[in-house]
Amino acid sequence: MLGASNLTFAFASSSQKLPDWIEGQVRALAFFGGVTRAIVCDNLKAGVVKALWFEPTLNATFAAMAEHYDTTILPTRSRKPRDKAKVEGAVLIVERWILARLRNRSFFSIAELNAAIAELLEELNNRPMRHVGQSRRELFEEIERAALKPLPAAPFEYAEWKSAKVHPDYHVEVDKTFYSVPHRLIGRTVEVRLTHRVVEIFHDHQRVASHVRRSQRSGHVTVNEHMPKAHQRYANTTPASLISRAARIGPNAAILVERMMRDRPHPEQDTARPWAFCRWRHAMGRSVSMPPASGRC
């Protein structure tokens, strides 16, 4: 609710977890049509790491939301209801004028429940207050709307932040999927920002990689420029290029390489073993009887 006019917003969610909490904040600001200079909220664990009145430590996602809307978050102190006395009063009013009137109705989805709440909420905000003689909506239009800062061009997009260590193969694991980063960061710890569509990876507060998030939790997403030069050369090698190189030696070498490719659906299976590498060397014109123990031809 807003402090001067008591304009009230209510919204039902399935939990108080971080995604639902952020959604409620975004919906409230959209309902008011502007941004307040400060938001006083509970010190719930999902959004507040350490609740100090003047220097709170917020969850990274909650802090990013506040930065997006250019506002300040002031979590209340634990067991100090006077820190948000007006909100406590608004909760009581919502319980009496909305929840009590819906207690005998059945709803089969959160959306259906919120539609019913919105109807009663409109009635509550347009109803004249006994001691003021004006409705909450009228007071808002008169004294508070002009004081609100405008909403940003786009609403806040929910994102989670995680820390991850770069694996020796220059990938980080995010929800059982591996995304590449520049190979110079192997062994370093990076920050990962996850949205529904994008995976962004940061190191020293600079974005070093950005990927489209995969819907399936498996596999690797690799950018060619993130690989070392040697890996890039290997990755860019195709069966057609190997056959072309063999054809420079002679037609029979090209036929042999083509048959080897046909025998195995994945050519890298051949080149991954020392004896197979010797077969390639033999195809390229060097006779080898068998590889030594070291694996070198």
KOLNUBA-41715 format. One record per residue: z, y, x of N, C-alpha, C, O in turn. Coordinates in steps of 0.1 Angstrom, whole numbers, padded with zeros to 4 digits, always signed. Layout:
ZYXZYXZYXZYX...
***
This chain:
+0000-0012+0008+0000+0000+0000+0000+0012+0009+0004+0012+0021-0004+0024+0003-0004+0037+0010+0009+0044+0008+0015+0043-0003+0014+0051+0018+0027+0057+0018+0029+0068+0008+0040+0069+0002+0020+0077+0006+0022+0089-0003+0019+0086-0017+0027+0089-0026+0007+0080-0020+0003+0078-0034+0008+0064-0039+0008+0062-0052+0013+0055-0031+0017+0042-0035+0005+0034-0040+0007+0023-0047-0007+0038-0037-0019+0030-0041-0017+0016-0035-0015+0014-0023-0018+0006-0043-0015-0008-0039-0027-0017-0039-0036-0017-0047-0027-0026-0029-0037-0036-0027-0030-0050-0027-0020-0051-0020-0036-0060-0033-0030-0073-0033-0042-0083-0032-0053-0081-0037-0039-0094-0024-0050-0103-0021-0044-0117-0019-0034-0118-0011-0049-0127-0025-0043-0141-0023-0051-0148-0012-0063-0148-0012-0044-0155-0003-0050-0163+0007-0043-0176+0008-0032-0178+0003-0050-0186+0014-0044-0199+0015-0033-0201+0025-0025-0211+0024-0031-0192+0034-0021-0193+0045-0019-0179+0051-0025-0169+0047-0009-0178+0060-0007-0166+0068-0012-0168+0082-0007-0162+0092-0021-0177+0084-0027-0179+0098-0035-0167+0101-0039-0159+0092-0039-0166+0114-0046-0155+0119-0059-0151+0111-0061-0140+0108-0068-0161+0109-0080-0157+0101-0077-0151+0088-0084-0141+0084-0068-0157+0080-0064-0151+0067-0058-0138+0068-0060-0129+0060-0049-0136+0079-0042-0123+0081-0052-0112+0084-0051-0101+0078-0062-0115+0093-0072-0105+0096-0081-0102+0084-0084-0090+0082-0084-0112+0076-0093-0110+0064-0085-0101+0055-0092-0092+0049-0072-0103+0053-0065-0094+0044-0064-0080+0049-0065-0070+0040-0063-0077+0062-0063-0064+0067-0076-0057+0065-0077-0045+0061-0087-0064+0067-0101-0058+0066-0103-0055+0051-0109-0045+0048-0099-0064+0042-0101-0062+0028-0093-0050+0023-0098-0042+0015-0081-0049+0028-0073-0037+0024-0079-0024+0028-0079-0015+0019-0084-0023+0040-0090-0010+0044-0103-0007+0037-0105+0004+0033-0110-0018+0033-0122-0016+0025-0118-0011+0011-0125-0003+0005-0108-0017+0006-0103-0013-0008-0099+0002-0008-0102+0009-0018-0092+0006+0003-0088+0020+0003-0099+0030+0006-0098+0042+0003-0110+0025+0012-0121+0033+0015-0120+0042+0027-0127+0051+0029-0110+0038+0036-0108+0046+0048-0097+0039+0057-0092+0029+0053-0094+0045+0068-0085+0040+0078-0073+0049+0079-0075+0061+0081-0061+0044+0079-0049+0051+0081-0047+0053+0096-0052+0046+0104-0038+0063+0100-0035+0065+0114-0027+0054+0120-0027+0051+0132-0019+0047+0111-0011+0036+0116-0009+0026+0105-0010+0029+0093-0007+0013+0109-0005+0002+0099+0008-0004+0102+0011-0009+0113+0018-0003+0093+0031-0010+0094+0030-0023+0088+0027-0025+0076+0033-0034+0096+0031-0047+0091+0043-0056+0095+0052-0052+0103+0044-0068+0089+0054-0077+0093+0052-0082+0108+0040-0081+0112+0062-0087+0114+0060-0092+0128+0057-0107+0128+0064-0115+0134+0047-0111+0120+0044-0125+0119+0039-0130+0132+0033-0123+0140+0042-0143+0135+0038-0149+0147+0023-0150+0150+0018-0149+0161+0015-0151+0139+0001-0152+0140-0005-0140+0146-0016-0140+0153+0001-0128+0144-0006-0115+0148+0002-0108+0159-0004-0099+0166+0015-0110+0160+0024-0102+0169+0030-0112+0179+0038-0121+0175+0028-0109+0191+0034-0117+0202+0048-0113+0204+0057-0121+0205+0050-0099+0206+0064-0094+0208+0065-0081+0200+0057-0072+0202+0075-0081+0190+0076-0070+0181+0086-0060+0186+0098-0061+0185+0080-0049+0192+0088-0037+0196+0082-0026+0188+0070-0025+0186+0091-0017+0184+0087-0007+0174+0077+0003+0180+0068+0007+0173+0078+0006+0193+0069+0016+0199+0059+0010+0208+0048+0015+0210+0062-0002+0214+0052-0008+0223+0051-0023+0220+0056-0031+0228+0046-0026+0208+0044-0040+0204+0033-0047+0213+0024-0041+0217+0035-0060+0214+0025-0069+0221+0018-0077+0210+0024-0085+0203+0005-0074+0208-0002-0080+0197-0011-0091+0201-0015-0092+0213-0014-0100+0192-0024-0110+0195-0037-0103+0198-0040-0093+0193-0045-0109+0207-0057-0103+0212-0067-0100+0200-0073-0089+0200-0068-0109+0191-0077-0106+0179-0072-0095+0171-0080-0087+0166-0059-0094+0168-0053-0084+0160-0054-0070+0167-0057-0060+0161-0052-0070+0180-0054-0058+0188-0069-0053+0188-0071-0041+0187-0078-0063+0189-0092-0059+0188-0096-0053+0174-0104-0044+0173-0090-0058+0164-0092-0053+0150-0087-0038+0150-0094-0030+0144-0075-0036+0155-0070-0022+0155-0079-0013+0163-0081-0001+0159-0084-0018+0174-0093-0009+0182-0106-0006+0175-0111+0005+0176-0111-0017+0168-0123-0015+0160-0122-0004+0149-0131+0004+0147-0110-0003+0143-0108+0006+0132-0101+0019+0138-0098+0028+0130-0098+0020+0151-0092+0031+0157-0079+0035+0150-0077+0046+0146-0070+0025+0149-0057+0027+0143-0046+0021+0152-0049+0014+0161-0034+0023+0148-0022+0018+0155-0015+0008+0147-0013+0010+0135-0010-0002+0153-0003-0013+0146+0012-0011+0150+0016-0010+0162+0021-0010+0140+0035-0008+0142+0042-0020+0134+0046-0018+0123+0044-0031+0141+0051-0042+0135+0066-0039+0132+0072-0032+0141+0071-0043+0121+0085-0040+0118+0094-0049+0126+0090-0060+0131+0107-0045+0128+0116-0053+0135+0121-0065+0127+0121-0064+0114+0125-0076+0133+0130-0087+0126+0143-0084+0119+0152-0078+0124+0143-0089+0106+0155-0087+0097+0159-0072+0096+0170-0068+0094+0148-0063+0095+0150-0049+0093+0141-0045+0081+0131-0038+0083+0145-0048+0069+0136-0045+0057+0134-0030+0055+0125-0026+0049+0144-0022+0060+0142-0008+0058+0130-0002+0066+0126+0009+0063+0126-0009+0076+0114-0005+0084+0102-0004+0075+0092+0003+0078+0101-0012+0064+0090-0011+0054+0095-0012+0040+0091-0020+0032+0104-0002+0037+0111-0002+0024+0101+0000+0013+0102-0006+0002+0091+0008+0015+0081+0010+0004+0073-0002+0001+0070-0005-0010+0070-0010+0012+0063-0022+0010+0071-0032+0002+0066-0039-0007+0084-0033+0005+0093-0042-0002+0093-0039-0017+0093-0048-0025+0093-0026-0020+0093-0022-0034+0079-0025-0041+0079-0029-0052+0068-0024-0033+0055-0027-0038+0054-0042-0041+0048-0046-0051+0060-0050-0033+0060-0065-0035+0067-0068-0048+0062-0077-0055+0078-0062-0050+0085-0064-0063+0077-0060-0075+0076-0067-0085+0070-0049-0074+0061-0044-0085+0050-0054-0087+0046-0057-0099+0043-0059-0077+0032-0068-0078+0037-0081-0084+0030-0087-0092+0049-0086-0080+0054-0098-0086+0056-0096-0101+0054-0106-0109+0061-0085-0105+0064-0083-0120+0051-0080-0128+0050-0085-0139+0042-0072-0122+0030-0068-0130+0018-0076-0128+0009-0076-0136+0018-0085-0118+0006-0093-0116+0009-0108-0116+0004-0115-0124+0018-0112-0107+0021-0126-0106+0028-0132-0119+0025-0143-0123+0037-0124-0124+0044-0128-0137+0034-0130-0148+0035-0139-0156+0023-0122-0148+0013-0123-0159+0003-0134-0157-0004-0139-0166+0003-0139-0145-0006-0150-0142+0001-0164-0141-0006-0174-0138+0014-0164-0142+0021-0176-0139+0018-0188-0148+0019-0199-0144+0013-0185-0160+0009-0196-0169-0006-0200-0169-0010-0208-0177-0013-0194-0161-0028-0196-0160-0031-0206-0148-0023-0206-0138-0041-0214-0150-0045-0223-0139-0058-0218-0132-0067-0213-0139-0059-0218-0119-0070-0214-0111-0075-0226-0103-0067-0233-0097-0088-0227-0101-0093-0238-0094-0100-0234-0080-0106-0242-0074-0098-0221-0077-0103-0217-0064-0096-0203-0060-0091-0196-0069-0095-0200-0047-0090-0188-0043-0098-0176-0048-0092-0165-0052-0111-0177-0049-0120-0167-0054-0117-0164-0068-0116-0152-0072-0114-0174-0076-0111-0172-0090-0098-0165-0092-0097-0156-0101-0088-0169-0084-0075-0162-0084-0076-0148-0081-0070-0139-0087-0084-0145-0070-0085-0131-0066-0092-0122-0076-0090-0110-0077-0102-0128-0083-0108-0120-0094-0099-0116-0104-0099-0105-0109-0089-0125-0108-0079-0122-0118-0069-0111-0113-0065-0102-0120-0066-0113-0100-0057-0103-0094-0063-0089-0094-0056-0079-0096-0076-0089-0090-0083-0076-0089-0083-0068-0103-0082-0056-0103-0084-0076-0114-0084-0069-0127-0071-0063-0130-0070-0052-0134-0060-0071-0127-0046-0066-0130-0043-0055-0120-0035-0046-0123-0048-0056-0108-0045-0045-0098-0051-0032-0102-0045-0022-0100-0063-0032-0107-0069-0020-0112-0061-0014-0123-0059-0002-0124-0056-0022-0132-0047-0017-0143-0034-0011-0137-0030-0001-0142-0029-0018-0127-0016-0013-0121-0018+0001-0115-0010+0010-0116-0029+0003-0107-0032+0015-0100-0036+0027-0109-0034+0038-0105-0041+0023-0121-0045+0034-0130-0034+0037-0141-0036+0046-0149-0024+0030-0140-0013+0032-0150-0004+0043-0145+0000+0043-0134-0001+0053-0154+0008+0065-0150+0022+0060-0146+0028+0052-0153+0027+0065-0134+0040+0062-0130+0050+0070-0138+0048+0082-0140+0061+0064-0142+0071+0070-0151+0077+0083-0145+0077+0093-0153+0081+0084-0133+0088+0095-0127+0078+0106-0121+0082+0117-0117+0065+0103-0121+0056+0112-0115+0046+0118-0125+0042+0129-0124+0043+0110-0135+0034+0115-0145+0019+0113-0142+0011+0118-0150+0016+0108-0130+0003+0105-0126+0002+0091-0121+0012+0084-0118-0010+0086-0121-0013+0072-0117-0014+0072-0101-0015+0082-0095-0013+0060-0096-0014+0058-0081-0028+0063-0077-0030+0069-0067-0038+0059-0085-0052+0063-0082-0054+0078-0082-0061+0083-0073-0048+0085-0092-0049+0099-0093-0043+0106-0081-0048+0116-0075-0031+0101-0077-0024+0107-0065-0032+0105-0053-0033+0113-0044-0038+0093-0052-0046+0090-0040-0058+0099-0038-0060+0105-0028-0065+0101-0049-0076+0110-0049-0072+0125-0046-0080+0132-0040-0060+0128-0050-0056+0142-0048-0050+0145-0034-0053+0156-0029-0042+0136-0029-0036+0140-0016-0039+0131-0004-0035+0134+0007-0045+0119-0006-0046+0110+0005-0060+0106+0009-0062+0104+0021-0069+0107+0000-0083+0102+0004-0088+0111+0016-0094+0105+0025-0086+0124+0015-0091+0133+0026-0084+0130+0039-0090+0134+0049-0072+0125+0039-0065+0123+0051-0069+0110+0058-0066+0108+0070-0076+0101+0051-0080+0088+0058-0092+0091+0067-0101+0099+0064-0092+0083+0078-0104+0084+0087-0115+0075+0081-0112+0065+0074-0128+0078+0083-0138+0070+0077-0139+0056+0083-0134+0054+0095-0143+0046+0076-0145+0033+0080-0156+0032+0090-0166+0040+0090-0156+0023+0100-0167+0021+0109-0179+0016+0102-0178+0012+0090-0190+0017+0109-0203+0014+0102-0204-0001+0098-0210-0004+0088-0197-0010+0105-0197-0024+0102-0182-0029+0102-0174-0024+0110-0179-0038+0092-0165-0043+0092-0162-0051+0105-0171-0056+0111-0150-0053+0107-0145-0061+0119-0150-0075+0118-0148-0081+0107-0155-0081+0128-0159-0095+0128-0148-0103+0135-0145-0100+0146-0143-0112+0127-0132-0121+0133-0136-0128+0145-0147-0134+0146-0128-0128+0155-0130-0135+0168-0117-0140+0173-0107-0133+0172-0118-0151+0179-0106-0157+0186-0108-0155+0201-0119-0156+0206-0097-0154+0209-0097-0153+0223-0090-0165+0229-0079-0169+0225-0096-0171+0239-0091-0182+0246-0093-0181+0261-0102-0174+0266-0084-0187+0269-0086-0188+0283-0092-0201+0287-0088-0211+0281-0100-0201+0297-0106-0214+0301-0109-0213+0316-0112-0203+0322-0109-0225+0322-0112-0226+0337-0126-0231+0338-0130-0241+0332-0133-0225+0347-0147-0229+0350-0148-0242+0357-0142-0243+0368-0155-0252+0352-0156-0265+0358-0165-0265+0370-0173-0255+0372-0164-0275+0379-0173-0276+0390-0188-0275+0387-0196-0272+0395-0192-0278+0374-0206-0278+0370-0209-0264+0364-0219-0263+0357-0201-0254+0367-0202-0240+0362-0203-0239+0347-0211-0231+0342-0196-0247+0340-0195-0246+0325-0180-0245+0321-0171-0250+0328-0178-0239+0310-0164-0239+0304-0165-0247+0290-0175-0247+0283-0154-0253+0287-0154-0261+0275-0148-0253+0264-0137-0247+0265-0155-0252+0253-0151-0245+0241-0154-0253+0229-0165-0256+0226-0143-0258+0222-0144-0266+0210-0153-0278+0213-0162-0282+0205-0151-0285+0224-0158-0297+0229-0173-0295+0231-0180-0305+0232-0177-0283+0233-0190-0279+0238-0189-0272+0251-0180-0264+0253-0199-0273+0260-0198-0267+0273-0209-0256+0274-0220-0258+0271-0204-0244+0278-0212-0232+0280-0212-0228+0294-0202-0228+0301-0224-0224+0299-0225-0221+0313-0221-0206+0316-0221-0198+0308-0216-0204+0329-0213-0191+0334-0219-0191+0348-0223-0201+0353-0221-0179+0354-0226-0178+0368-0218-0187+0377-0206-0188+0377-0225-0195+0386-0219-0205+0394-0209-0199+0404-0201-0207+0409-0210-0186+0407-0200-0180+0416-0186-0180+0410-0176-0178+0418-0184-0183+0397-0171-0183+0391-0165-0197+0390-0155-0199+0383-0170-0207+0397-0165-0220+0397-0150-0220+0402-0147-0214+0412-0141-0226+0394-0127-0226+0397-0119-0214+0392-0107-0214+0392-0126-0204+0387-0119-0192+0382-0115-0194+0367-0121-0202+0360-0105-0186+0363-0101-0186+0349-0108-0174+0342-0108-0163+0347-0114-0176+0331-0122-0166+0324-0116-0165+0309-0109-0174+0305-0119-0154+0303-0115-0152+0289-0128-0154+0280-0138-0149+0283-0126-0162+0269-0137-0165+0260-0134-0159+0247-0123-0161+0241-0144-0152+0242-0143-0146+0228-0152-0154+0219-0164-0155+0221-0146-0159+0208-0154-0168+0199-0155-0161+0185-0145-0157+0179-0167-0160+0181-0170-0156+0167-0177-0168+0160-0179-0178+0166-0181-0166+0147-0188-0177+0141-0202-0179+0146-0207-0190+0145-0207-0169+0153-0221-0170+0158-0222-0170+0173-0232-0176+0178-0213-0164+0180-0215-0161+0194-0203-0165+0202-0192-0165+0198-0206-0170+0215-0195-0173+0225-0198-0163+0236-0208-0164+0243-0188-0154+0239-0189-0144+0249-0178-0148+0260-0167-0151+0256-0182-0147+0273-0173-0151+0283-0171-0139+0292-0181-0132+0297-0158-0135+0295-0155-0124+0303-0147-0127+0316-0139-0137+0316-0149-0120+0326-0142-0121+0339-0139-0108+0344-0148-0100+0346-0126-0105+0347-0122-0091+0352-0127-0081+0342-0132-0070+0346-0126-0083+0329-0129-0074+0318-0144-0071+0318-0148-0061+0311-0152-0079+0324-0167-0077+0323-0173-0090+0317-0169-0101+0321-0182-0088+0308-0189-0099+0302-0199-0105+0312-0208-0098+0317-0197-0118+0314-0206-0125+0324-0215-0135+0318-0225-0139+0324-0213-0138+0305-0222-0147+0298-0221-0145+0283-0210-0142+0278-0231-0148+0276-0232-0148+0261-0241-0159+0256-0252-0160+0261-0236-0167+0247-0244-0178+0242-0243-0178+0226-0233-0173+0221-0253-0183+0220-0253-0186+0206-0244-0198+0204-0246-0208+0210-0234-0197+0195-0224-0208+0193-0231-0220+0186-0238-0218+0176-0229-0232+0192-0235-0244+0185-0226-0248+0174-0214-0248+0174-0233-0252+0163-0225-0257+0151-0220-0271+0154-0209-0275+0148-0226-0279+0162-0221-0293+0165-0213-0292+0178-0216-0285+0188-0202-0300+0178-0193-0300+0189-0196-0310+0199-0190-0321+0200-0207-0308+0207-0211-0317+0217-0222-0310+0226-0228-0300+0221-0224-0316+0237-0235-0312+0246-0232-0300+0254-0221-0294+0255-0243-0295+0261-0242-0284+0271-0252-0273+0267-0263-0276+0262-0247-0261+0268-0256-0249+0267-0257-0242+0280-0247-0237+0285-0269-0242+0286-0270-0237+0300-0281-0227+0301-0292-0229+0296-0277-0216+0308-0287-0206+0311-0292-0208+0325-0284-0210+0335-0305-0208+0327-0311-0212+0340-0306-0203+0352-0304-0208+0363-0304-0190+0349-0299-0181+0359-0285-0183+0364-0281-0178+0374-0277-0191+0356-0264-0194+0360-0263-0205+0371-0253-0207+0377-0274-0212+0373-0274-0223+0382-0276-0218+0397-0282-0208+0399-0271-0226+0406-0275-0223+0420-0290-0225+0422-0296-0232+0414-0296-0220+0432-0310-0220+0434-0315-0235+0435-0326-0238+0430-0307-0243+0442-0311-0257+0443-0312-0264+0430-0321-0272+0427-0302-0261+0421-0302-0267+0408-0313-0262+0400-0319-0269+0391-0317-0249+0401-0328-0244+0394-0341-0251+0397-0349-0254+0389-0343-0253+0410-0355-0260+0414-0356-0274+0408-0366-0279+0404-0344-0281+0408-0344-0295+0402-0346-0294+0387-0354-0302+0381-0340-0284+0380-0341-0283+0366-0355-0280+0362-0360-0284+0351-0362-0272+0370-0376-0268+0367-0386-0279+0370-0398-0277+0367-0382-0290+0376-0391-0301+0379-0394-0309+0366-0384-0313+0360-0406-0311+0363-0410-0319+0351-0418-0331+0356-0423-0331+0367-0419-0341+0347-0428-0352+0350-0442-0348+0354-0448-0354+0363-0447-0339+0347-0461-0334+0350-0462-0328+0364-0472-0331+0371-0452-0321+0368-0453-0315+0381-0452-0325+0392-0458-0324+0403-0443-0336+0390-0442-0347+0400-0455-0354+0401-0460-0358+0412-0461-0357+0390-0474-0364+0390-0485-0356+0397-0493-0361+0404-0484-0343+0395-0494-0334+0401-0492-0334+0416-0502-0334+0424-0479-0334+0421-0476-0335+0435-0482-0348+0441-0487-0348+0452-0479-0359+0434-0484-0372+0439-0499-0372+0439-0505-0379+0448-0506-0365+0430-0521-0365+0430-0526-0359+0443-0538-0361+0446-0519-0350+0449-0524-0344+0461-0525-0354+0473-0533-0352+0482-0517-0365+0472-0518-0375+0482-0530-0384+0479-0537-0388+0488-0531-0388+0466-0542-0396+0463-0541-0401+0448-0530-0400+0442-0552-0406+0442-0551-0410+0428-0542-0422+0426-0535-0422+0416-0541-0431+0436-0532-0443+0434-0518-0438+0434-0510-0444+0427-0514-0428+0442-0500-0423+0442-0497-0417+0428-0486-0419+0423-0507-0410+0423-0504-0404+0409-0503-0415+0399-0494-0413+0390-0511-0426+0400-0509-0437+0390-0496-0443+0391-0489-0446+0381-0491-0445+0404-0478-0452+0406-0467-0443+0400-0458-0448+0393-0467-0430+0403-0457-0421+0397-0457-0421+0382-0447-0421+0375-0469-0421+0376-0470-0421+0362-0464-0433+0356-0458-0433+0345-0467-0445+0362-0461-0458+0357-0446-0458+0358-0439-0462+0349-0441-0452+0369-0426-0451+0371-0420-0443+0360-0409-0446+0355-0427-0432+0356-0422-0423+0346-0423-0431+0332-0414-0429+0324-0433-0439+0330-0434-0446+0317-0424-0457+0316-0420-0459+0305-0420-0463+0327-0410-0473+0327-0396-0468+0322-0389-0476+0316-0393-0456+0326-0380-0450+0322-0382-0438+0314-0389-0428+0318-0375-0437+0302-0377-0426+0293-0371-0413+0299-0376-0402+0295-0362-0414+0308-0356-0403+0315-0358-0404+0330-0351-0411+0336-0368-0396+0335-0371-0397+0349-0359-0394+0359-0359-0400+0370-0349-0386+0354-0338-0383+0363-0330-0396+0366-0322-0396+0376-0331-0406+0358-0324-0419+0361-0330-0425+0374-0322-0431+0381-0342-0423+0376-0348-0429+0389-0344-0420+0401-0340-0426+0411-0344-0407+0400-0342-0399+0411-0327-0397+0414-0323-0391+0425-0318-0403+0406-0304-0401+0408-0298-0411+0418-0287-0409+0423-0306-0422+0421-0301-0432+0430-0308-0432+0443-0320-0429+0444-0301-0436+0454-0307-0435+0467-0320-0444+0468-0330-0440+0474-0319-0457+0463-0331-0466+0465-0342-0460+0456-0354-0462+0460-0339-0454+0445-0350-0448+0437-0357-0437+0444-0369-0435+0443-0348-0429+0452-0354-0418+0459-0364-0423+0470-0374-0417+0473-0360-0435+0476-0369-0441+0486-0382-0445+0479-0393-0444+0486-0382-0449+0467-0394-0453+0460-0403-0440+0458-0415-0441+0459-0396-0429+0456-0404-0417+0455-0410-0413+0468-0422-0409+0469-0402-0414+0479-0407-0411+0492-0419-0421+0496-0429-0417+0502-0418-0433+0491-0429-0443+0494-0441-0439+0486-0452-0440+0491-0439-0434+0474-0450-0430+0466-0457-0417+0472-0469-0415+0470-0449-0409+0479-0455-0397+0485-0461-0400+0499-0466-0391+0505-0462-0413+0503-0469-0416+0515-0462-0421+0526-0467-0423+0537-0448-0423+0525-0440-0428+0536-0435-0442+0532-0429-0444+0522-0438-0452+0541-0435-0466+0538-0420-0468+0542-0416-0465+0553-0413-0475+0533-0399-0478+0535-0396-0492+0530-0400-0495+0519-0390-0500+0538-0387-0513+0534-0375-0514+0524-0376-0519+0513-0363-0508+0528-0351-0507+0520-0342-0497+0526-0343-0495+0538-0335-0490+0518-0326-0479+0522-0314-0485+0530-0309-0495+0526-0310-0478+0540-0298-0482+0547-0285-0479+0539-0286-0474+0528-0273-0483+0544-0261-0481+0536-0258-0467+0533-0252-0464+0523-0263-0457+0541-0260-0443+0539-0267-0438+0527-0264-0427+0522-0277-0445+0522-0285-0440+0511-0297-0432+0515-0304-0427+0506-0299-0430+0528-0310-0421+0532-0321-0430+0537-0319-0441+0542-0333-0426+0534-0345-0434+0537-0349-0432+0551-0359-0438+0556
***
